[in-house]
Amino acid sequence: MSSAASASQFAGHNSFPVDDVRAMFPAIQKAGDFVFLDNAGGAQVPQTVVDAVANHLIDFNVQRMAKYQHSQGVDRNLEEARESVAMLVNAYCPEEISFGQNATSFIRLVSLGIAKLLGERNEIVVTDMDHDANIATWMALEADGAKIVWWRMREDGTLHVEDLKPLLNAKTRLVACTVTAHSIGTIVDVAAVCKLAQAAGAETFLDCVHYGPHGLIDVQAWGCDYLVCSGYKNFSPHMGFLWGRYDALVKLPTFKEDFIPDVPPYKIEVGTFTYENVAGMNAAVKYLEALGRRFLSSGDHSRREALAAAMGAIRQYELMLSREMIAVLKRHGATIYGISDENRLEQRVPTICFNMPGITPQEFADEMGKQRIGLRDGHMFAPRLMKRLGLSMETGAIRVSLVHYNKVEEIARFDAVLTEIMARRK
């Protein structure tokens, strides 16, 4: 079955259980008719995640690594979460997963280590499509002798792998790029990126924050060396995690106190972090697994198979959401940044940046907010992308970002409000 046919099936026969899904999210139930279209700024969490966080705070709100039951509960929760997140990304072993504050802090941690390993391989490739956290962090290494090489997005809103080839050479230390653009929704062929980098003797660092809620992560299939994610887009509380190849993490210089073992994940997880939020991340992974089992035939299926089923179903359902939202924007004369071709929608997620004629992004977002539709305006934390698109940092663009608990009816509501807003502008 083609992707288009699958999406049509979900739309026409309600094969994706979106109403059942929405019932699991207390914020959606409490919000009434409010429409969450800023999920890239923070997705909502299912009740099971709320319960996991609350239970951890009630039962295990102490420091880990002590010999009494509450502390041992922290250790168990962290071990279980590490196994779940390792399964989520298809890690080689749970020890490759490190928990912490957020993706940005992990990018900085890895960059500081790599700064000490530059040597003659001092070139770092970055893109002008990424979140600034995955650009400025690497540019800061120029003070340590790094040379920044730019991989430019083309006018079609994508990073073309053939444009990367001439940038790689014997001096390339690292290629840093996103898996999916948090601003314009473009998916990058990271497996091809990693293959080219590896052939050049370089490593790859992937920002997977925005891809996480939309597709199946597979560090083994992609062949990357480092990857970061944030829980707040993945139906979890605010936290972050780093995956790294075990041998790469062993070699990476990090700061640690003398009493901390010099092996991952301990050498990465320096200091206390939000254990309760890690418990929430574990519950978020389990939520996706449970969703995936609804799409599997009866029988014994692994956790990874259930997760793959969930992300496959989500991917197809969201393809339909992308199609519907882009069609609405086109009807109203929006300028859409990135992929908008009907035949190329599989190359993106339902995160769409656009502008409307005759109204600033700020005015538009304010009007939508008054009508209980939440979306985002501004520079999207991507100043270089804004410049590339010919947009100012002061005004930027409008962004709608949908996930699998959004409905076609919400897009219709957006359409109706958009019609009213534009009518008043004439």
C-alpha positions in Angstrom: 0.0 0.0 0.0 1.4 3.4 -0.9 1.8 6.1 1.8 -0.9 8.2 0.2 -3.3 5.3 0.2 -2.5 4.6 3.8 -3.1 8.2 4.8 -6.4 8.2 2.9 -7.4 5.0 4.7 -6.8 6.7 8.1 -8.8 9.7 7.0 -11.7 7.9 5.4 -12.1 4.9 7.8 -10.7 6.4 11.0 -8.2 3.6 11.2 -6.0 5.7 13.5 -7.6 5.8 16.9 -7.2 9.5 17.4 -10.2 9.9 19.8 -8.9 7.1 22.0 -5.4 8.7 21.9 -6.8 12.2 22.9 -8.6 10.6 25.8 -5.3 9.6 27.3 -4.0 13.2 27.5 -5.4 15.1 30.5 -4.3 18.5 29.2 -6.3 17.9 26.0 -9.4 16.9 28.0 -9.1 19.9 30.3 -8.5 22.4 27.5 -11.9 21.9 26.0 -12.0 23.5 22.6 -8.5 24.8 22.7 -6.4 23.6 19.7 -2.7 22.7 20.4 -0.8 23.6 17.2 2.5 24.5 18.9 3.5 21.0 19.7 7.1 21.7 18.5 7.2 24.1 21.5 6.1 21.3 23.8 3.8 18.3 23.3 1.3 17.3 25.9 1.8 14.2 28.0 -0.5 11.1 28.6 -1.9 10.4 32.1 0.6 7.5 32.5 3.5 10.0 32.2 1.8 12.3 34.8 1.4 9.3 37.1 5.0 8.1 36.6 6.4 11.6 37.6 4.0 11.9 40.6 4.8 8.3 41.8 8.5 9.0 41.6 8.2 12.1 43.7 6.1 10.4 46.3 8.1 7.1 46.5 11.6 7.9 45.4 12.4 11.6 45.8 15.9 11.0 47.2 19.4 10.7 45.7 20.4 7.5 44.0 23.1 5.0 44.9 22.3 4.5 48.6 21.4 1.2 50.4 17.9 2.0 51.5 14.7 1.2 49.7 13.8 4.7 48.4 17.2 5.3 46.9 17.2 1.8 45.4 13.9 2.7 43.8 15.7 5.6 42.1 18.3 3.2 40.8 15.7 0.8 39.5 13.7 3.6 37.8 16.9 5.0 36.0 17.9 1.5 34.9 14.5 0.8 33.5 14.3 4.2 31.8 17.8 3.6 30.3 16.6 0.3 28.8 13.5 1.9 27.4 15.3 4.8 25.8 18.0 2.5 24.5 15.1 0.5 22.8 13.6 3.8 21.6 16.7 4.7 19.6 17.9 1.1 18.9 21.1 1.6 20.9 23.7 -1.2 21.0 23.5 -1.2 24.8 21.7 0.8 27.6 25.0 2.3 28.8 25.1 4.4 25.6 22.2 6.4 27.0 22.9 9.4 29.3 20.2 11.5 30.9 20.4 15.2 31.7 18.8 18.7 31.5 18.2 19.1 27.8 19.6 18.5 24.3 21.4 21.9 24.1 23.5 21.1 27.2 24.4 17.7 25.7 25.5 19.3 22.5 27.7 21.6 24.5 29.1 18.8 26.6 30.1 16.8 23.5 31.5 19.9 21.7 33.8 20.7 24.7 35.1 17.1 24.5 35.6 17.2 20.8 37.4 20.6 21.1 40.2 18.7 22.9 40.4 16.1 20.2 40.6 18.3 17.1 44.2 18.0 16.0 44.7 18.2 12.3 41.1 17.1 11.8 39.7 20.4 12.7 36.8 21.0 10.2 33.2 20.8 11.5 30.4 20.8 9.0 27.2 22.6 10.1 24.0 23.6 8.2 22.0 26.7 7.8 18.7 24.7 8.4 19.4 23.7 12.0 18.3 25.0 15.3 20.9 27.5 16.5 21.9 25.2 19.3 23.4 22.8 16.8 25.2 25.6 15.0 26.4 28.2 17.5 27.7 25.5 19.9 30.0 24.2 17.2 31.0 27.7 16.0 32.2 28.4 19.6 35.0 25.9 18.9 36.6 28.3 16.5 38.4 29.6 19.5 39.9 26.2 19.9 41.1 26.0 16.3 38.0 24.5 14.7 37.2 25.6 11.1 33.4 25.8 10.4 32.3 24.5 7.0 28.8 25.4 5.8 26.4 22.8 4.2 23.8 25.1 2.7 20.1 24.3 2.3 18.9 24.6 -1.3 16.0 26.8 -2.4 13.7 23.7 -2.3 14.0 23.7 1.5 16.1 20.5 1.7 19.7 19.6 2.5 21.0 17.6 -0.5 23.5 15.0 0.3 25.4 15.6 -3.0 26.1 19.1 -1.7 27.8 17.6 1.3 30.3 15.4 -0.7 32.7 18.1 -1.8 32.8 19.5 1.8 34.3 16.4 3.2 38.0 15.7 3.3 40.8 14.4 5.4 40.4 17.4 7.8 36.7 16.8 8.5 36.3 16.0 12.2 32.5 16.1 12.5 29.3 16.7 10.6 26.5 18.2 12.7 23.0 18.2 11.3 19.4 17.8 12.2 17.3 14.8 11.5 14.3 16.9 10.9 14.1 20.7 10.7 12.3 22.1 13.8 11.2 25.1 11.7 10.2 24.0 8.3 9.7 20.2 8.9 12.2 18.9 6.3 13.5 15.3 6.9 17.2 14.8 6.2 18.6 11.6 4.7 20.8 11.1 7.7 21.8 7.5 6.8 23.4 8.9 3.6 25.0 11.7 5.6 26.6 9.3 8.1 27.8 7.0 5.3 29.6 9.8 3.6 31.1 11.1 6.8 32.3 7.7 7.9 33.9 7.2 4.5 35.8 10.5 5.1 36.9 9.3 8.5 34.6 11.8 10.3 31.9 11.4 12.9 28.3 12.6 12.8 26.3 14.4 15.5 22.5 14.3 15.0 20.0 16.6 16.5 17.0 14.3 16.7 14.9 16.6 19.0 12.2 17.3 16.3 12.1 14.0 14.6 11.4 12.1 17.8 7.6 12.4 17.9 7.2 11.8 14.2 9.2 8.7 13.2 11.3 5.7 14.2 14.8 6.5 15.5 17.4 3.9 14.6 21.0 4.8 15.4 22.2 1.5 14.1 20.6 1.8 10.7 21.7 5.5 10.4 25.3 4.8 11.4 25.7 8.0 13.5 28.1 8.6 16.3 26.1 10.9 18.6 22.4 11.8 18.9 20.4 14.1 21.2 16.7 14.2 22.0 14.5 16.2 24.3 11.6 14.7 26.2 9.3 17.8 25.9 8.5 17.0 22.3 8.3 13.3 22.9 5.2 13.3 25.1 7.4 13.5 28.2 8.4 16.1 30.8 11.3 18.5 30.2 14.5 16.5 30.1 17.1 15.5 27.5 19.1 12.5 26.7 22.3 11.8 24.7 23.0 8.6 22.8 26.6 8.0 21.8 28.5 5.0 20.5 30.0 3.4 23.5 33.6 3.6 22.3 33.1 7.2 21.3 31.8 8.1 24.7 34.7 6.3 26.4 37.2 8.4 24.4 35.3 11.7 24.9 37.0 13.9 27.4 34.5 15.1 30.0 34.5 16.9 33.3 33.8 14.7 36.4 34.6 14.5 40.0 37.3 12.0 41.0 34.8 9.7 42.7 32.7 9.2 39.5 33.6 6.2 37.3 35.3 7.2 34.1 32.9 5.2 31.9 29.6 6.0 30.3 26.9 6.8 31.4 28.4 8.0 34.7 31.1 10.2 33.1 28.3 12.0 31.2 25.7 12.2 34.0 27.7 14.5 36.3 25.6 16.0 39.0 22.0 15.4 40.0 19.3 15.7 37.3 15.5 15.4 37.3 15.0 11.7 38.0 11.2 12.2 38.1 11.3 13.5 34.6 13.3 10.5 33.5 10.6 8.3 35.0 8.2 10.3 32.8 10.3 9.6 29.7 10.2 5.9 30.5 6.4 6.1 30.7 6.2 8.0 27.4 8.1 5.2 25.6 5.7 2.7 27.1 2.8 4.8 26.0 4.1 4.6 22.4 4.6 0.8 22.7 1.0 0.3 23.9 -0.2 2.4 21.0 1.8 0.3 18.6 0.4 -3.0 19.9 -3.0 -1.8 18.6 -1.7 -2.1 15.1 -0.1 -5.5 15.5 -1.7 -8.9 15.0 -2.0 -11.0 18.1 1.1 -12.8 19.1 4.4 -12.3 20.8 6.0 -9.0 19.6 9.1 -7.3 21.0 9.0 -3.9 22.5 10.9 -2.5 19.5 8.4 -4.1 17.1 5.5 -2.4 19.0 7.3 0.9 18.9 8.0 0.5 15.2 4.3 -0.2 14.6 3.3 2.9 16.6 5.7 5.2 14.7 4.7 3.7 11.4 1.0 4.4 12.1 1.8 7.9 13.4 3.8 8.6 10.3 1.0 7.7 8.0 -1.6 9.6 10.0 0.5 12.7 10.2 1.1 12.5 6.4 -2.6 13.1 6.1 -2.5 16.0 8.6 0.3 17.6 6.6 -1.7 17.3 3.4 -4.8 18.8 4.9 -3.0 21.7 6.6 -0.9 22.6 3.5 -4.0 22.5 1.4 -5.7 25.0 3.7 -2.7 27.3 3.7 -2.5 27.2 -0.1 -6.1 28.1 -0.5 -5.6 31.2 1.6 -2.5 32.4 -0.3 0.1 31.6 2.3 3.8 31.7 1.6 4.9 28.3 2.8 8.6 27.8 3.6 10.0 24.4 2.7 8.3 21.5 1.1 4.8 22.1 -0.1 4.6 19.9 -3.2 1.8 17.3 -2.8 4.2 14.7 -4.3 7.0 15.4 -1.8 5.1 15.4 1.6 6.8 12.2 2.7 10.0 14.2 2.9 8.6 16.3 5.8 6.7 16.2 9.1 3.5 18.3 9.8 5.6 21.2 11.1 4.9 24.1 8.7 6.4 27.6 8.6 4.5 30.2 6.6 3.5 33.8 6.4 0.2 35.4 5.4 -0.2 38.4 3.2 -1.0 41.7 4.9 -0.5 40.6 8.5 2.6 40.1 10.6 3.3 36.8 12.3 2.8 38.4 15.7 -0.6 39.8 14.8 -1.6 36.5 13.3 -0.5 34.5 16.3 -2.3 37.0 18.6 -5.6 36.7 16.6 -5.3 32.9 16.7 -4.6 32.9 20.4 -7.7 34.9 21.1 -9.7 32.2 19.2 -8.1 29.5 21.4 -5.7 28.2 18.8 -2.1 28.0 20.0 0.7 28.4 17.5 4.1 30.1 17.3 5.5 33.2 15.7 9.0 34.6 15.5 12.5 33.5 14.5 12.1 29.8 15.6 15.6 30.0 17.3 17.1 29.8 13.8 18.6 33.1 12.8 20.6 31.8 9.9 17.5 30.1 8.5 15.5 33.3 8.8 18.2 35.2 6.9 18.2 32.5 4.3 14.5 32.8 3.9 14.7 36.6 3.6 12.9 37.1 6.9 13.8 39.4 9.8 14.6 38.2 13.3 12.1 40.7 14.6 9.1 39.2 12.8 10.2 35.9 11.4 7.4 33.5 10.5 4.3 31.6 11.7 4.6 28.0 12.6 2.0 25.3 13.1 3.3 22.0 14.4 0.9 19.0 14.6 1.4 15.6 16.2 -0.7 12.4 16.3 -3.3 13.6 18.8 -4.3 16.4 16.4 -7.5 15.9 14.3 -8.7 17.0 10.9 -11.5 18.8 12.6 -8.9 21.0 14.3 -7.5 21.9 11.0 -11.0 22.8 9.8 -11.3 25.0 12.9 -8.0 26.7 12.0 -9.3 27.1 8.5 -12.5 28.8 9.7 -10.6 31.2 12.0 -8.0 31.9 9.3 -10.9 32.8 6.9 -12.2 35.3 9.4 -8.8 36.9 10.1 -8.0 37.4 6.4 -11.6 38.7 5.7 -11.0 41.5 8.2 -7.8 42.4 6.4 -9.5 43.2 3.1 
